[in-house]
């Protein structure tokens, strides 16, 4: 009985020693071999207006006040604020403005909290397809966005 316990104890010690060596070797290999690039989230929006489609990618940032609105055919302005980093998006806010005089008029605003990036997603996986109308000017804009995992 004691002999069997002694053998089990020796095997356990050998296993632990082998396991420690494996951990050390995997750590060395990980330090020596360049790591694969980590994918980063990108908000990709398909914006349709007056028969034309624009596909625009928006990257994560940390300052929402630095984000500029993008002109869409001289009729609308589209602004996507993506706040977060390469690992996690904290929130996304989308704004659509009409080019009204004397200053742009906000038509649409939406917020998505902690959205999850997907590898394979349809063009409107995050937002669905949205129609935004400007009644004074009789114009419309359609958009859909997806938060994608894209390798750098």
C-alpha positions in Angstrom: 0.0 0.0 0.0 2.7 2.5 0.9 4.7 1.4 -2.2 1.6 2.3 -4.4 1.2 5.7 -2.7 4.9 6.3 -3.2 4.6 5.6 -7.0 1.6 7.8 -7.3 3.4 10.6 -5.5 6.4 10.3 -7.8 4.2 10.3 -10.9 2.4 13.4 -9.6 5.7 15.1 -9.1 6.9 14.1 -12.6 3.7 15.4 -14.1 4.0 18.7 -12.2 7.6 19.1 -13.4 6.7 18.3 -17.0 3.8 20.8 -16.8 6.1 23.5 -15.5 8.6 22.9 -18.3 5.8 23.1 -20.8 4.6 26.4 -19.4 8.1 27.8 -19.5 8.6 26.7 -23.1 5.3 28.0 -24.2 6.1 31.4 -22.6 9.5 31.5 -24.4 8.0 30.5 -27.7 5.3 33.2 -27.2 7.9 35.8 -26.5 10.1 34.8 -29.5 7.4 34.3 -32.1 5.6 37.5 -33.3 2.0 37.4 -32.2 -0.8 37.5 -34.9 -2.4 40.8 -35.4 -5.5 41.2 -33.2 -8.6 42.2 -35.0 -10.1 45.6 -34.2 -13.7 46.7 -34.4 -14.8 48.9 -37.4 -18.2 50.4 -37.9 -19.1 50.0 -41.6 -22.0 52.1 -42.8 -23.8 51.8 -46.2 -25.5 55.2 -46.9 -27.9 55.5 -49.8 -29.1 58.9 -51.0 -30.3 60.1 -54.5 -29.5 56.8 -56.1 -25.9 56.6 -55.0 -24.4 54.5 -52.2 -21.4 55.3 -50.1 -19.7 52.7 -47.9 -17.8 54.4 -45.0 -15.7 52.9 -42.3 -15.4 54.5 -38.8 -12.7 53.6 -36.3 -12.9 53.8 -32.5 -11.7 57.0 -30.8 -11.7 58.5 -27.4 -13.0 62.1 -28.0 -16.5 62.4 -29.4 -16.0 66.1 -29.9 -13.3 65.6 -32.5 -15.5 63.6 -34.9 -16.6 65.5 -38.0 -19.9 64.9 -39.9 -19.5 63.7 -43.4 -21.3 65.4 -46.3 -23.8 63.2 -48.2 -24.5 64.6 -51.7 -24.7 68.2 -50.4 -28.1 67.3 -48.8 -27.4 65.5 -45.6 -24.6 65.2 -43.0 -23.8 61.8 -41.4 -21.9 61.6 -38.2 -20.8 58.3 -36.5 -19.2 58.6 -33.1 -17.5 55.3 -32.1 -16.0 55.5 -28.6 -13.8 52.7 -27.3 -10.5 51.0 -28.2 -9.2 48.0 -30.2 -10.6 45.6 -27.7 -14.1 46.9 -26.8 -16.5 49.6 -28.0 -18.1 51.5 -25.2 -20.8 53.1 -27.3 -21.8 54.2 -30.8 -23.8 57.3 -31.5 -25.2 58.1 -35.0 -26.4 61.5 -36.1 -28.0 62.6 -39.3 -28.5 66.3 -40.1 -30.3 68.0 -43.0 -28.3 70.8 -44.7 -30.7 73.5 -43.6 -30.1 77.2 -43.6 -28.7 78.9 -41.6 -27.3 75.8 -39.9 -27.7 72.0 -40.1 -30.9 70.6 -38.5 -30.7 67.4 -36.5 -33.1 64.8 -38.0 -32.0 61.5 -36.4 -30.0 60.4 -33.4 -29.4 56.9 -32.0 -27.1 55.3 -29.4 -25.9 51.8 -29.1 -24.3 50.8 -25.7 -21.4 48.3 -25.7 -22.2 46.7 -29.1 -20.4 43.5 -30.0 -18.3 43.3 -33.2 -19.0 40.4 -35.5 -16.7 38.7 -38.0 -19.4 37.9 -40.5 -22.3 40.2 -40.5 -24.7 41.7 -43.0 -24.4 45.3 -44.0 -27.0 46.5 -41.5 -26.4 44.0 -38.7 -26.2 46.6 -35.9 -28.7 49.2 -36.9 -31.1 47.5 -39.4 -32.0 49.6 -42.4 -33.2 53.1 -41.5 -35.0 55.7 -43.6 -34.6 59.3 -42.6 -36.8 62.0 -44.2 -36.4 65.7 -44.4 -39.9 67.0 -44.9 -39.0 70.7 -45.6 -36.8 69.6 -48.6 -38.6 66.4 -49.6 -35.4 64.4 -49.3 -34.7 61.0 -47.9 -31.6 59.1 -46.8 -31.3 55.4 -46.1 -28.5 53.8 -44.1 -27.5 50.6 -42.3 -24.4 49.9 -40.3 -22.6 46.8 -38.9 -19.8 46.6 -36.3 -17.3 44.3 -37.8 -14.1 42.6 -36.5 -11.5 43.5 -39.1 -7.8 42.4 -39.0 -5.5 45.4 -39.3 
